[in-house]
Amino acid sequence: MSRILENKNIIVTGTRKGMGHSMLEVFAENGANIWAHARKETDEFKEECKKLSDKYGVQIWPCCFELTDYAAMKEAVKMIRSYKLPVDGLVNNAGVTYNALFQMSDMGEVRNQMEVNFFAPYQFTQYIVKMMVRNKKGSIVNIASSAGLDGNSGKSAYGASKAALIAMTKSIAEEFGTTGIRANSIAPGITDTEMLFTMPDYIVEGVKNSVDLRRVGKPSDIANTAAFLLSDLSSYITGQVIRVDGGM
């Protein structure tokens, strides 16, 4: 099978670890040039980007800023524009999680969930979609969560932030469909990332044993789905929430 993202230019947030890092490798392997976002620019991160760039014969440009620093975000957008390349795809992947029962939830943490998981991607997408409109094409993929659909105990704040992201996705799909821009969400189930370690072992085991495939998801499961949604193979898919949860 040919590289399904050949010559596409894609922005991905939160690529230093977990699902974002898997996306970086999967997208590069499939021929994409990538603006790879991380909170901080380190020698280790720059070296990893170069290693993948050399391995797959693509361009990977580190793009580092704190998502909640809107001045820094604006400067990063100026840097992306300076390349004078079409932006074919955007993946809003970066996020944080917070687990607490509703009555025990700290309002500072609740606000932080919304700030990082919803307000930041909302603002960033506003900037990037302007570039897509000029080129009359683009695919936006927002990494939501099954918690944004199911209302899980202990995840009222996290689930609310992801439900907001899903609602944003559907509105973008409707508003920009006539300009050739698509928008979809992926709702992962329990996935083997650092966020998994915020959950008690008995809950992890209970969920793993209840899903049809009897395993937790791998970051590559999410990355491969995102690659499909960014590619022309999914050219008639928009406004959707794709559950990648092993059959929860």
N, C-alpha and C positions, 0 to 999 in steps of 0.2 A: 504494500500500500504506500502511495506517495505521501510526502510530508504535507499534512492537511493545513498547515499554517504558513506555508512557504511564502516568504516576502511580506508577510503581514507585520505591522508595527503595533505592539500591544503594551499597555501600561498595566502593571500588577502591583497592588499595595500589599505590604506585609510579606516580603519574600525571603526574609532571613531564616525562617524556620517553618516547620509544620507543613500545612497544605500549601502555603505560599511558596516555600522552597521547592516542593514537589512540582508546582505549576511552572516555576522557573525552568526546571529541567525538562519537563514534558513539552512545554511550549518551544523551548530551544531545539529539542530533538525533532520537533515537527516543523522547524524552519522559520520560526518567528524571531524578529528582532524585538527586544524587550527593554522598556524602561523599568528597572527593578527597584521598587521602593523599599526602604527600611527606615527605621526611626533614626539610626545613627550610622554614619559612614565609618567603617573600621577597615583596617588593612585586610583582615580576614574576609570580610564581605566583598571587598573589591577583588581580592584574589579568587574567590569562588566564582564571581561573575566572569572574570577573565578565563578561568578554567573551562567553564561551560561554553563560553563564546568560542574559544579555540576548538573545543571538542566537536561542536556541531556546526561550525562555520557560519555563525550568526553574530549580530551585534547585541551586546547587553550593556546598557548604560545605567550605572548606579544613580539613584534619585532619592536622596535622603533628607527627610524632614519629619518633624513631629506632626502627626495628623491634626492635633488640636491647636497647632500654632498656625493660624490662618495667614499671617504675613509670610511665613516660610512656605506655606502651601502655594501662595500666589507667586512667589519667586520660582518655585519648582515648575509651575505651569509655564512661566516665561522661558525657562530653560528648555522645556519640552518643545515649545513653539519655535525656539531658535534653530532646531534641527530642520525645520521646513519640510517635514515628512507628514504624510497623512497618518492620523491615528485610527487604526482599524478596529482596535478593541480596548476595552477597559475592564479590568477585574477588580472590584472592590472586595478585597479579601481580608484586610487587616481588621482585627477586632479584639475585644477583651470579654471575659466572662466573669460572672459573679453569681455565686450560689448562696441563697439564704431563703428561709421561709418568709412569706409575705410580712408577717407581723414583726419579724426580726430584721428586716431589710433596712440598711442605713441609707438615708436619703442622699447623702453625698455619693455613695456608690451607685445608687439608681441614676442620678444625674450623669455620672461618669459613663455609665453604660450607654445612655442616649447620646452623649457627646461624641464618644469614639465610634460606636456602632451605627449611628444614624446621622447625626448632624455633620460629622466630618465627611463621610462618603457623599452625602447630599450636596455639600458645598463643592467638593472636588469634581463630582459628576457635572455640576452646572458649568464649571470651567471647561471640562474636556468635551462635553457634548457640543459646545460652540464650534470646536474644530471639526467634529464629525459632520455637523450640519453643512459646513462649507464644502466638504468632500462628498456630501450626499450618500454617506454610508457609515456603518459602524455597528459593533455589537458590544453591548454592555452586559456584564455578568456580575451579579451581586451575590456574595456568599452569605446566605441567611442561615437558617437552622430549623430542624424539625421542631425545636422548642417554640419557634415563631408561629407554628401551626397547631401544636398539640396542647399547649398550656400545661407544661410539666410542673409538678410540685417543686418548689425551691428555685424556680427559674422565672419568676414573674417579671423581674426587671430585664434580664437577658432576653427572654422570650418577647417582651414588649418591644425592645429595640430591634429585634429581627423581624417582628411582624410589621413594624414601621418601614423597614427596608423593603419588605415584600410589597407593601402598598405603594411605595415610591416606584418600584420596578414596573408595576402594572400601569401606573399613570404615565411614566416615561414611554412605555411601549405604545400607548394610545396616542400620546401627544406627538411623538416623533416618527410614527410609522410611515407617514407619507414622505418623509425625507430620506427613507432608506435605512433608518437606524432601528435596530432591534434591541430589546432589553428582556433579560430573563434572570430568574433567581435559581440558585441551587440550595436545597435544604438538606445538609448532611445530617445523618443520625449520629450515633456514637462513633467517634473516629479517633484513631490512635495518634493524638497530638498532645502537647503539653496541657491543653484544656482537660484532657481525660483525667489528669492527675488531681484536678480540683474536686473530683467526685469520689465518694466513699467506694471502697472495693466491692462491697456487697451490692451496691447499685449497678456498678459496671458489670459484674457477673450476672446480675438479674436481667439486665437489658440484653447482654450478649446471648443469653440462653433463650430469650424470648423472640429474637429476630429470626426470620426464616432461614437466613444463611448461617446462623449460629457463630458469628464472628463480628468483631468490631471492624469498621471501615479502615482502609488504608488511605493515607494522604493522596496516593496516586489514583484512587477511585474517584476522588473529587476533581483532581487535576485533569484526568482524562475526559470527564464530563464537561468541564469548562472548555477544554480544547475543542470538543465537538460543537459547543454552543458558539464559540468564536469563529469557527470555520464556516465555509460556504456549504458544508453538508447540512447545516441547520438553517438554511436561508429562508424557510417558511415557518420558523418557530420564533414566536415573540409573545411577551406577556405571560409567560408560564413560570410555574414553580416546579422544578424537577427535584423530587425526593431521591437522595442517594443514601439509603438507610438500611440496606440489607433486608428489607421487608419487615419494618416495625409494625 
